[in-house]
Structure formats: C-alpha cells, structure tokens
Amino acid sequence: MAGAERRPGAGGAAGSRLAFVDGVKAGASQLIVLHHLAFYGPMSDAAAPLAPGLVGWFAEYARIAVQAFLVIGGFLGARSLAPDGVLLARHPLRLVVERYVRLVVPFAAALALAVVLAAVARLGMDHDSIPAPAGLLQIGAHLLLLHDLLDYEALTAGAWYVAIDLQLFALMTLLLWLARGPAATGAVPSFRGAGLVAAVALASLYYFNRDARWDESALYFFGAYAMGALAWWLSRRRDAALWIGLLVLVVAGALLVDFRTRIAVALAVALALAMSLRGGWMPHWPASGIVTFLGRIGYSVFLVHFPVMLVVGAALHRFGNGHPWLNALGLGAAWMASVGAGALFHRFVERPATARREAPGA
C-alpha cells in the first residue's frame, strides 16, 4: 500500500505520479475501509437489516481489493528497482533497510494511535473487534514486522499487510540481485531478473498460494506481486501483446488447477496496468483531483481507519441503542472520519517521514 514510485535513483519517470495507479489505489483503499466497517460490528450488525445483501457483499468480497495493492506494489517496485529488468542498485540490503524505515515510521505512529483509541473504545463497549491491551513484546514484534510470524494478536486491522509488503519487496530485490550477480561488472541480460521473478511467481500461483499455511509469508502473495512487476516489464516490450498473452495463459492455468477469486482479480488489475501503460494514458487518466487525493492518502487511510472505526462504533453502542438507521448513519460517519483522519495522518506523519527519506543525502 506504500508505493515505491518516488524512490531516488529510479530516474526521472519514477518521480512522477501516475494518475491511473492513484485511481486504482483510491478505489481499493475505500473498498477495504468499507469491508472492515461491514465485517466488524456492532454498527454493521445493527444496520444490516436495512440492506443485508449490500452489507454482506462488503463483508465477504470487498477485502479482495487488497490484491490491487499487491499488484501495484510489484508494478512500482519493478519501475523503481529495475525499470529495464536489471537491478540498478548494488547494495540490496540497503534498499531493504530503507524500505523498512519508510514503512515502519508511519506504521509506528499508527500503532500508537491504535493502542490509544482501542483503550477509548473499550470504555464504550466490550466487543471482540477491539484488540486486547497491548504488551511490550507484542508492540516490539509489530515494530519489527514479525507479529504474525511470532503469533501475536494484531493491534490493528491491516498490520499483516505492512509486514508482507516488506517481505515481498525484500524477496524481489533478492531475486533481481541474484539475477544480476553479486559481482556483475558488464552488461547483464534484462530477461534474467524477469525470468527469476516469473519462476518464483509460478511456484506461488501453483503451490504456495493454494496452501493457507503459507499466508504469513511473501511466497503466498508473490504471484500477485509478480504480476504487477511483469505488467511493467512486459508492457514496455515491442512484442508486449505476445508476452502479456502468455502471462494470461499461465495464470489461467493456475486458476483451472484451483480457482481463486483473489488471483483472478490480481490478473485483472495487472492487465489494466499494462494496458494503461501501453496505451499511454496511465500518467493522466483519470484527471480527477479527488481521485488523485484519495490515491495519495490511501496508505494513511489504510493505517488509521480501523481504530477510528472502533471509537465511532463504541460511541454508538453506548448511546445508539442498536437503532438500524442511527447505526447506518454511524457507518457513514465512521467512513468519512476514516478518510479525514487518513488525510491528516498523511499531511502530518506519512508525508514528512517520506520527505526526510527522499531528501538528498538522507
């Protein structure tokens, strides 16, 4: 959900915003907020009789929008790390450390907010959607992005994604470094990196992603991430249609073996990215200031919306008496409050942290 499109050293194009990517991020981030509003009570439980089908759809299916962030992460990662298929940097560990800092600085602030607001929410209701009071080891595991691997309860919804984002970035960086060779001095064939990424993606699509026991590791999600990277690389080739067609056939084969809606959605997003880049309208469509803004603050909204939602839910649980229409209004208020909190968080936390990391010499 935190993009790699503005990392230094990626060339002039990597510093520009991509309107179509912002549009996809804007839509996906709002769907994830709506999923959590519908999935976690008590507001949705009280309001559900007014529109049970709609609430049920958001609770069951809107979460699949996270696939868009996985694909976009791979797309922007390829654009930044290896726009022509060859890793630009010679120190991959440094890249991973920088990525960790870029992710964890706003994540740490969001965790502090989540702990405080969860305590406030517990004053208004006793509900299983509210995390238990945090322990020091639990907080430490979150800050190291090891909470899932160490089996700690998440302190906020979406914490798993931040850890997976780092794992995916590190895995692709490692693969591109291995493809180039640690001591490469001459020209490196560009197909090596894409080929190695594609090989691990095949393993993910046909094996790891079919086994939920792997869902705490990058291998489970790498198929979707790699689709984004391949969308970048393949769409820049003269024979793009042939190679993109091959990608579709390979993913379709994985879906025939074991159909997964999440993989079908990831493929659709990857194809949309490839088409927009190939067609030349990625940088300027949609030309909407609101969409651009929502896309820009998408990561911040993702980080802070859950504790905001809990506080609004606790207030209504205490004073709303389970009235369906009042709780429906509460859902709308929580949605708007989440976007507003995300905008403030982006302005005062995420953007300053990112600017410091991107400053010359930082």
N, C-alpha and C positions, 0 to 999 in steps of 0.2 A: 504494500500500500504506500510506502515512502519511495518515491521514484528515484532512479539513478540518472535522470536525464540531464542533470546540471553538474555532474562531477567534473573537476578540472582534468585537462589532458585529453578530453574526448573530441576536441576540435570544435570549430565554431557552430556547426549544426547541433551539437549536443547541448549547447547552452540555450537554444531557443525552445519555446513552449510549443507543444503540438496540440492543436485545438481538438482533434478527434480523440486523442488519448485523454485529454481533460474531460471530454464529453462522456466517454465510457466510464472513467473514474467517478464522475459526478453521479451518473445513474446507479453504478454498482454500490457506492457508499450509501446512497439513500435507501436502496433496497435492503442493505444489511441492517441499517437502523430500524427500518420497518419490520424486518424479520425478528429482531430482538424485542421490539415493542409487542409484537403478536405472540412471541414464544414464551416470554417471561411475564407472569401475572404480577399483581392481580387485576390491573386495569383491563387487559385484554380478556380475561375471564369474565369480567362483569359486562364488557361491551360486546362480546362475541354474539349474543342473541340478536343483535341488530343486523349483523352481516356475517353469519357463521362461515359462509363459503370464502369470503374475502379474507377474514382473519385466519382461517385455516390455510389458505394458499400462502399467505405471507409467512406463517409459522413453519410450513413444510418446505416450501420451494424457494423463497427469496434468499435463503442462505447460500444458494448455488452461485449467487453473484460474486462470491469470493473468488471464483475461478477467473473472473475478469482481472482481478488484481494479480493473481499468479501469472497469467499470460502477459499482462502489461509489464510486470516485474522482469520477466525474461526478455521481452522486447527491448525495454530500456536498458537492461543490463548488457545485452549484446551491442546495442548502439553506443554505449559508453565504454565498455571494456574492450571490445574487438569489433569495430564497425565494419571491417573488411574480413572478419573471420580469424584474425591473428591478434592475440593479446598484446595490447600496447604497453602495459606496464611490465617492468622487470622484477618487481618486488610484490608478488601477490599477497603475501601475509600483511603487508602494509595496507593494501586495499581492503582486506577483510577487517582489520582493526578500525580503519576509518569508517567502514560501513557500520560496524558495531556501535561506534560512538554516535554516528549520525542517527541510528535507530534508538539507542538507549537513552540519550539525553531527553528527548521529549517523552519517551516511554516512562522514564523515572518520574517526571513531573506528573504524568497521567496517573501513575500508580499512587503517588501521594494524594492526589485528588480523589482517586477511587477509595482509598482507605478512609479518608475523612468523610466522604459522602456516604459510604456504606455505614459508618457509625451513626450518621444523622438519620439515615433510612431506618436503622434498627430501632430508633426512638419512636418511629411511627407505625411500624408493623413487624411482625415475626413471620418471615416468608423465606422459603428455601432458595429464592433467587438472589438473596443477599449473602455475599460471602461471609464466612466467619471472621472474627477479628484476626488480623494478620500477626504472624510471629516473625521474629528477626530472621530466622533461617529461611522462612518462606519468602520474605522480601528479598533476601540476598539471592536466592535461587532465581527469582524473577529478574533481578538486575543483571544476572549472568546469563539470562535467557535459557535457563536449564530447568525451569519449573515443571514442565511436562515430563522431561526425561527423569527427573527426581521424584515424580508423582506427588507434587504439591498441588493443592487446590488453586485454581486460577483466581486472582484477586479482581479481575475484570474480564468481561467477555472480549474475545479477540486477542488476549495476551498470547495465545498459541501462535497466532499468525506472525507476530513480531519475531518470535524465535525461529519459525520456519523460514521467514524471509531471509534472515541471516544465514541459515544453513544452505538455502538454495543459492544465494549469492556466492557463498564460500565454495560450494560444490562446482558451480560453473566456472569460477575463477580458477580452481584447481585443474579442471579439465582443460581449459584453454592454455594454462601454463604447461601442463604435460604435453599438449599437442604441439606447442611451440618448442618445447625442450628447454630445460633449465639453463643451458649454456648456449642457446642459439645465437649465432653471430651473423649468418647470411639470411637470405630471403627464405621465408617459411611458407609452404603451400597453404593457402587460405582454407582449403577444404578439410584440413586435419582437425581444426577446432570444431567446426560444424559437425564433422563426422563423429567425433568422440562424444559431443553433446547429444547427437541423434542416437548413438548406440546406448547411452545410459537412459535416454528417454524411452527407447524400446523396452528396456528392462523394467522401467517404471510402469509403462502402459500395460504390458503383458503379464507382469508378475506382481511387483510391489504394490501398485495401486489397487490390486484386487484383494489384498490382504490387510484388513484393518489393524492388524498388529504392528504395521509399519507406519501408522499415521502420525507418529510423533517424530518422524524423520523426514529429511528432504527427499529421500528416494520415493516416498509415497506420492509426493506432489511434483516431482521433477518432470513428468510427462507434460503437464500443463505449462510449466515454466519454460521448458524447452520449445514448446510450440510457439511461444512468443519470440524466443531467440531466433528460431528458424524462420518465422514470418519476416523478421528484419533481414536476415541474410539472404533468403531465397527471393524475396520481392525485389532485391537490388540487382539480380542477375538478368541478363538478356533473355535467357530461356526460363524466366520465372514461372510461366504457366505450367511447363512440364514438371518442374520440381515441386511446385505447390500441389499439383495434381497427385504426385507421388506421396506427398505428406498426407493428403486426404485419404488415399487408399490405405496407407499404413494405419492411420488412426481408425478408419472404418473397420479394418481387420480386427483391431483391438476391441471395438465395440461389438463386433459379431461374436467374438470369443466370450465377452462379458459386457453387456450393455450397461453403461453408467452415464446417467444424465449429466453429471458434472464434467465428464470428458467430452461429451457432445457439445456442451456449452463452451468449454475451453477451445475446442476446434473452431466453433463459430466465431468466437472473439478473435482468434488468431487469423482467420481468413478475412475478417473485417479490417483488421490492422494492415494486413498485407495488401488488400485492395485499396485502402485509403492511401497508403504509402505509394503503391504502384501508380495509382490514378492521379497523384499529385495534389489531392485535396486534404491530406492529413494536417498540414500546418494551419489551415484557415477555415475549416468547417468542423463543427457548426460555429458560425460567427455570432456567438451569444455571450455577452458579458456575464450573465447569471451562470450559465453552464461552465464557463471558464473559472469563475469564482468558486463554484461548488466543487469542481475538479481539483482546484488548487488546495482547498481546505479539506479534501477528502480524508487524508490520513489523520488530521487532527480530530475531525468528527468521529472517525473510527475509534480513536483512542479515548475520547471523553464521553461519548454518548451514553454508555451503559450506567455509570454512576449518576448521571443527570436523570436518566430514566427512573432509576430506583428512588431518588428523592421525590420526584413528582408522584410516582406510584404510592409511596409511603404517605404523602400528604393526602391524597385522595382516599387511600384506605382508611385513614384516620377520620376524615370528615365527609367522605362521599357516600357512605352507607351502601355501596355496591350498586348505585343507580346507573343503569346502562348508558343513558345519554350523557350524564356527567362524566363517566369514565371514558366515553368516546371523545369528549372534549379534552379530557386529560391526556389521552393518547396523542391528540393533535398538539396540545401544549408541550408535551414531552418531546415530540418530533421537532418542533420549532426551537425549543430550548436547546436541544442537542446540536442543531445547526448553529445557533447563536454561540453556544459555548465552544464549538469547534472553531468558529471564526475568531473568537477572542484568543483561544489557545494557539491558533496558527499565528496570529499577529504578535503575541507577546512571548511565546515559548518556541514553537517549531521554527518560525522564520528567523528569529535571532540566532538560534542554535545552528541552523543550516548556514546562515551567512558567515558565522565565525569559522565553520569548517571549510567554506569555499573561498575565504579571503586569501589573497596571495601570501604564501609562507605559512598558512595555517596548518 
